[in-house]
Amino acid sequence: MARRIAAGAAYGGGSIGLLGAAAVGVLLAEVQLAKRQVGGGIAPVPPSADGRYGVAFAGPADPLRLGLLGDSTAAGQGVRRAGQTPGALLASGLAAVSERPVDLRNVAQPGARSDDLERQVSLLLADTSRPPDVCVIMIGANDVTHRMPATQSVRCLTTAVRRLRTAGAEVVVGTCPDLGTIEPVYQPLRWLARRVSRQLAAAQTIGSVEQGGRTVSLGDLLGPEFEANPRELFGPDNYHPSAEGYATAAMAVLPTLCAVLGLWPESDRLDGARREDMLPVAKAASQAAREAGTEVTGARAPWALLKHRRRRRLPAATEPHPHPHPEPHDEAGAAGQETGTKTAEAGPAAKTGETGETGESHGKPRNLPAN
């Protein structure tokens, strides 16, 4: 199914039907029930975390430029402090590992679907003298909830990845999360949400890898934590992640973000004990969609590497300094955000000995300060 969706996106095909007509009535009733319960609280406007991180590492080398694109998850909706957003956590971690300052530019828009990526990419690439070195895209949840055709969703994403790669930026895509983990969603909608989310995530992986990007499956990465601690890991609206939830997701993306920039040595040896393998890209994408925290990167076409990188502790998010050359933000993307220096209080740190995908315990990595 994922390969059919990706092929349909590449060749302009229509959407792939997933449900029989007999199920529509039941599912629509479940959707209305979930809508009444999700968003019962108020999700604060995501704070602006744009600016320079790791100023203590200032030196002759130019700062790394990190761009963040996507929806409310990429923007950090659900938390109130800049240091708790995914952008601040990733920029702080990247600065600590590279020992270079990192300039963060976040153009993600709450409520955005994949068809908004064209606008967001244009914002990032508007200043041709300062293209991003690496971009992280987190998108897909709103495509599912608004029933956007999967082929259109993947086509928009692959176009965005291609534009960024053509501009010289490395790209890491956090694929569609598993909407079946949302607490107020009941059966059979929960089953459907999980199925559609995974199919879209797999198709996103195929399209992104074929354009030279890497993907990290978010999937049900937070599923066990959400089920065990829904009040801790969901935000006040019972939909967006809390500070702890964002820290968990950022911790999974950071190793791939560093690897794509060559900051951590790549090994040609695959670790069988960690279920790493070289597979056809469609099979790798399908397996990654079922196992959150999995990285997929292109190898020799049509093959891809499936990796389970050890998750790393996140450093405390530092205070972002205003960018030395402020750039105007799109009005819609900057609604409610403040400019100038933001006090980015440290986001929640991952606990010492964080358990990775294989259940192994890993301590604090070299170069990352303790929280």
C-alpha positions as CSV (number, residue, x, y, z in Angstrom):
1,M,0.0,0.0,0.0
2,A,2.8,2.5,0.9
3,R,4.5,1.8,-2.5
4,R,1.2,2.3,-4.3
5,I,0.7,5.7,-2.4
6,A,4.2,6.8,-3.2
7,A,3.9,5.7,-6.8
8,G,0.5,7.6,-7.1
9,A,2.2,10.7,-5.7
10,A,5.0,10.5,-8.2
11,Y,2.7,10.0,-11.2
12,G,-0.1,12.2,-10.1
13,G,-2.5,9.5,-9.2
14,G,-5.6,9.9,-7.1
15,S,-6.1,8.9,-3.5
16,I,-6.0,5.3,-2.4
17,G,-9.3,4.1,-1.0
18,L,-9.0,2.5,2.5
19,L,-12.5,2.0,3.7
20,G,-15.7,0.4,2.5
21,A,-18.9,2.6,2.5
22,A,-20.5,0.5,5.2
23,A,-18.0,1.7,7.8
24,V,-18.4,5.4,7.1
25,G,-21.3,6.1,9.4
26,V,-19.7,4.5,12.4
27,L,-16.4,6.2,11.8
28,L,-18.0,9.7,11.4
29,A,-19.8,9.3,14.7
30,E,-16.5,8.3,16.4
31,V,-14.8,11.3,14.8
32,Q,-17.4,13.7,16.2
33,L,-17.0,12.2,19.6
34,A,-13.2,12.5,19.5
35,K,-13.4,16.1,18.3
36,R,-15.6,17.0,21.3
37,Q,-13.0,15.6,23.7
38,V,-9.7,16.6,22.0
39,G,-9.0,20.3,22.5
40,G,-11.1,20.5,25.6
41,G,-8.2,22.5,27.1
42,I,-6.4,25.4,25.6
43,A,-3.2,24.9,23.8
44,P,-1.0,28.0,24.2
45,V,0.3,29.7,21.1
46,P,3.7,28.1,20.4
47,P,6.5,30.4,21.7
48,S,9.1,31.7,19.3
49,A,12.4,29.9,19.8
50,D,14.2,31.5,16.8
51,G,17.7,32.7,17.5
52,R,21.3,31.6,18.1
53,Y,22.1,28.6,20.4
54,G,25.5,27.6,21.7
55,V,27.0,31.1,21.7
56,A,29.7,29.8,24.1
57,F,31.1,27.8,21.1
58,A,31.6,31.0,18.9
59,G,34.7,30.8,16.9
60,P,36.1,31.1,13.4
61,A,33.6,28.6,11.9
62,D,30.2,30.0,10.8
63,P,27.2,29.0,12.8
64,L,25.2,26.0,11.6
65,R,21.8,27.0,10.2
66,L,18.9,24.8,11.2
67,G,15.4,25.1,9.7
68,L,12.3,23.6,11.1
69,L,9.2,23.1,9.0
70,G,5.8,21.4,9.5
71,D,2.8,21.6,11.7
72,S,2.0,22.3,15.3
73,T,4.3,19.5,16.5
74,A,7.2,21.1,14.8
75,A,6.1,24.6,16.0
76,G,5.9,23.3,19.6
77,Q,2.3,24.0,20.3
78,G,1.2,22.8,23.8
79,V,4.1,24.3,25.8
80,R,4.7,27.8,27.1
81,R,8.5,28.2,27.1
82,A,10.8,28.4,24.1
83,G,13.2,26.0,25.6
84,Q,10.6,23.2,25.7
85,T,9.9,23.3,21.9
86,P,11.5,20.7,19.6
87,G,13.4,23.4,17.7
88,A,15.1,24.7,20.9
89,L,15.9,21.2,22.0
90,L,17.3,20.1,18.7
91,A,19.3,23.4,18.3
92,S,20.8,23.0,21.7
93,G,21.7,19.4,21.2
94,L,23.2,20.1,17.8
95,A,25.3,23.0,19.2
96,A,26.6,20.8,22.0
97,V,27.6,17.9,19.7
98,S,29.1,20.1,16.9
99,E,30.6,22.6,19.4
100,R,29.5,25.4,17.1
101,P,26.7,27.9,17.4
102,V,23.4,27.0,15.7
103,D,21.0,29.6,14.2
104,L,17.4,28.3,14.4
105,R,14.7,29.4,12.0
106,N,11.3,27.8,12.6
107,V,8.7,28.4,9.9
108,A,6.3,25.6,11.0
109,Q,2.6,26.6,11.2
110,P,0.1,25.1,13.6
111,G,-2.7,23.4,11.7
112,A,-0.5,23.1,8.5
113,R,-0.9,20.2,6.1
114,S,1.6,19.1,3.6
115,D,0.3,21.5,1.0
116,D,1.7,24.3,3.2
117,L,5.2,23.1,2.8
118,E,5.7,25.0,-0.4
119,R,5.1,28.3,1.4
120,Q,7.4,27.3,4.3
121,V,10.2,26.2,2.0
122,S,10.0,29.5,0.1
123,L,10.3,31.4,3.4
124,L,13.4,29.4,4.4
125,L,15.0,29.9,1.0
126,A,14.1,33.5,0.5
127,D,17.6,34.7,1.6
128,T,19.8,33.0,-1.0
129,S,22.9,34.2,0.8
130,R,22.0,32.2,3.9
131,P,20.5,28.8,3.0
132,P,19.9,26.3,5.8
133,D,22.6,23.6,6.4
134,V,20.0,21.1,7.6
135,C,16.2,21.1,7.9
136,V,13.8,19.0,10.0
137,I,10.3,18.5,8.7
138,M,7.5,17.1,11.0
139,I,4.2,16.8,9.1
140,G,1.3,14.4,8.5
141,A,-1.1,14.5,11.4
142,N,-3.4,17.1,9.9
143,D,-3.3,15.4,6.6
144,V,-4.9,12.4,8.2
145,T,-7.4,14.3,10.4
146,H,-8.5,16.4,7.4
147,R,-8.6,13.4,5.1
148,M,-6.1,14.9,2.6
149,P,-5.5,12.3,-0.2
150,A,-2.3,10.4,0.8
151,T,-0.9,10.7,-2.7
152,Q,-1.3,14.5,-2.6
153,S,0.3,14.6,0.9
154,V,3.3,12.6,-0.2
155,R,3.7,14.6,-3.5
156,C,3.8,17.9,-1.5
157,L,6.4,16.4,0.9
158,T,8.7,15.0,-1.8
159,T,8.6,18.3,-3.6
160,A,9.6,20.1,-0.4
161,V,12.5,17.7,0.2
162,R,13.7,18.0,-3.4
163,R,13.7,21.8,-3.2
164,L,15.7,21.8,0.0
165,R,18.2,19.3,-1.2
166,T,18.6,21.2,-4.5
167,A,19.4,24.3,-2.3
168,G,22.2,22.3,-0.6
169,A,20.4,21.5,2.7
170,E,20.4,18.1,4.3
171,V,16.9,17.0,5.2
172,V,15.5,14.8,8.1
173,V,11.8,14.0,8.0
174,G,9.9,13.0,11.2
175,T,7.1,11.0,9.6
176,C,3.4,11.0,10.5
177,P,2.9,10.1,14.2
178,D,0.5,7.4,15.2
179,L,-2.8,9.1,15.8
180,G,-4.1,5.9,17.4
181,T,-2.2,6.9,20.6
182,I,-4.4,9.9,21.3
183,E,-6.3,9.2,24.5
184,P,-9.9,10.4,23.5
185,V,-9.9,8.3,20.3
186,Y,-12.0,5.1,20.6
187,Q,-12.4,2.0,18.6
188,P,-12.9,1.5,15.7
189,L,-11.5,4.9,14.9
190,R,-8.4,4.2,16.9
191,W,-7.6,1.2,14.7
192,L,-8.3,3.2,11.6
193,A,-6.2,6.1,12.7
194,R,-3.3,3.8,13.5
195,R,-3.6,2.1,10.1
196,V,-3.8,5.3,8.0
197,S,-1.1,7.0,10.0
198,R,1.3,4.1,9.4
199,Q,0.5,3.9,5.7
200,L,1.1,7.6,5.3
201,A,4.4,7.4,7.3
202,A,5.7,4.5,5.1
203,A,4.8,6.4,1.9
204,Q,6.5,9.6,3.3
205,T,9.6,7.5,3.9
206,I,9.7,6.1,0.4
207,G,9.2,9.6,-1.2
208,S,11.7,11.4,1.1
209,V,14.5,8.8,0.8
210,E,14.1,8.8,-3.0
211,Q,14.7,12.5,-2.9
212,G,17.9,12.2,-0.8
213,G,16.5,12.8,2.6
214,R,16.5,10.7,5.7
215,T,13.5,9.8,7.9
216,V,12.9,9.0,11.5
217,S,9.6,7.3,12.3
218,L,7.8,9.0,15.1
219,G,4.9,6.5,14.9
220,D,3.9,5.2,18.3
221,L,7.2,6.3,19.7
222,L,5.3,7.9,22.6
223,G,2.6,5.3,22.6
224,P,3.6,3.4,25.7
225,E,4.4,6.6,27.5
226,F,1.1,8.2,26.4
227,E,-0.9,5.1,27.6
228,A,0.9,5.0,30.9
229,N,1.1,8.7,31.7
230,P,-1.4,10.5,29.5
231,R,-1.6,13.5,31.8
232,E,2.2,13.9,31.8
233,L,2.9,13.4,28.1
234,F,-0.1,15.1,26.6
235,G,-0.6,18.9,26.7
236,P,-3.6,20.6,28.2
237,D,-5.7,20.0,25.1
238,N,-5.2,16.2,25.3
239,Y,-3.8,16.3,21.7
240,H,-0.5,18.0,21.5
241,P,2.6,16.6,23.4
242,S,3.7,18.1,26.6
243,A,7.2,19.3,27.4
244,E,8.1,15.7,28.3
245,G,6.6,14.4,25.1
246,Y,8.5,16.9,22.9
247,A,11.7,16.0,24.7
248,T,11.2,12.3,24.0
249,A,10.5,13.0,20.3
250,A,13.5,15.3,20.0
251,M,15.8,12.7,21.6
252,A,14.9,10.3,18.8
253,V,15.5,12.8,16.0
254,L,18.8,14.2,17.3
255,P,21.1,11.3,16.5
256,T,19.9,11.3,12.8
257,L,20.2,15.1,12.7
258,C,23.8,14.9,13.8
259,A,24.6,11.9,11.6
260,V,23.4,13.6,8.4
261,L,25.9,16.4,9.1
262,G,28.7,14.0,9.7
263,L,29.1,14.9,13.3
264,W,28.9,11.3,14.4
265,P,30.9,8.7,12.5
266,E,28.9,6.5,10.2
267,S,29.5,2.7,10.4
268,D,29.2,0.5,7.4
269,R,28.6,-2.4,9.7
270,L,25.0,-3.1,10.5
271,D,24.2,-4.2,14.0
272,G,22.1,-7.3,13.8
273,A,21.4,-7.2,17.5
274,R,19.6,-3.9,17.0
275,R,17.7,-5.3,14.0
276,E,19.5,-3.1,11.5
277,D,19.5,-4.2,7.9
278,M,19.7,-3.3,4.3
279,L,16.3,-3.7,2.7
280,P,14.4,-2.7,-0.4
281,V,13.2,0.9,0.3
282,A,9.5,-0.1,0.4
283,K,10.1,-2.9,2.9
284,A,12.4,-0.7,5.0
285,A,9.7,2.0,5.0
286,S,7.0,-0.4,6.1
287,Q,9.1,-1.8,8.9
288,A,10.0,1.6,10.1
289,A,6.4,2.7,10.2
290,R,5.7,-0.3,12.6
291,E,8.7,0.5,14.8
292,A,9.0,4.0,16.0
293,G,12.4,5.7,16.4
294,T,13.7,3.9,13.3
295,E,15.9,5.7,10.8
296,V,15.7,5.0,7.0
297,T,18.4,6.4,4.7
298,G,19.0,5.7,1.0
299,A,21.8,3.3,0.0
300,R,22.2,1.8,-3.5
301,A,18.8,2.1,-5.3
302,P,16.4,0.5,-4.7
303,W,18.0,-0.4,-1.3
304,A,17.8,1.5,2.0
305,L,19.5,1.2,5.3
306,L,17.3,0.6,8.3
307,K,19.0,1.8,11.5
308,H,18.0,1.9,15.2
309,R,20.3,4.6,16.6
310,R,20.9,4.8,20.3
311,R,18.9,7.7,21.7
312,R,21.0,10.5,23.3
313,R,20.5,12.6,26.3
314,L,19.4,16.1,25.5
315,P,21.4,19.1,26.9
316,A,19.5,21.8,28.7
317,A,18.2,24.2,26.1
318,T,20.2,27.4,26.3
319,E,18.9,30.9,26.0
320,P,18.5,31.8,22.3
321,H,20.1,35.1,21.4
322,P,18.4,37.3,18.8
323,H,19.7,36.6,15.3
324,P,22.3,39.1,14.3
325,H,20.4,39.7,11.0
326,P,16.6,39.5,11.9
327,E,14.5,38.2,9.1
328,P,10.8,39.0,8.8
329,H,8.4,36.1,9.5
330,D,5.4,35.3,7.5
331,E,2.4,36.9,9.3
332,A,0.4,33.7,9.6
333,G,3.4,31.7,10.8
334,A,4.4,34.3,13.4
335,A,1.0,35.1,14.9
336,G,1.2,35.6,18.5
337,Q,5.0,35.1,18.6
338,E,7.3,37.7,20.1
339,T,10.6,38.9,18.7
340,G,13.8,39.7,20.5
341,T,15.6,37.6,23.1
342,K,13.6,34.8,24.6
343,T,14.3,33.2,27.9
344,A,14.5,29.5,26.9
345,E,14.2,27.7,30.2
346,A,15.6,24.3,30.1
347,G,13.2,21.7,28.7
348,P,12.8,18.4,30.5
349,A,15.9,16.3,30.3
350,A,15.9,12.7,29.3
351,K,16.6,10.6,32.3
352,T,20.0,9.1,32.8
353,G,20.2,5.6,31.2
354,E,17.4,6.3,28.7
355,T,16.2,3.0,27.3
356,G,16.7,2.7,23.5
357,E,14.6,0.7,21.0
358,T,16.4,-2.5,22.0
359,G,15.9,-2.0,25.7
360,E,19.6,-1.3,26.3
361,S,20.5,1.4,28.8
362,H,22.8,4.1,27.5
363,G,24.5,6.8,29.6
364,K,25.3,10.4,28.7
365,P,27.1,10.7,25.4
366,R,30.4,12.4,25.1
367,N,30.2,16.2,24.5
368,L,26.7,16.5,25.8
369,P,26.5,18.4,29.1
370,A,24.5,16.9,32.0
371,N,21.1,18.4,32.7
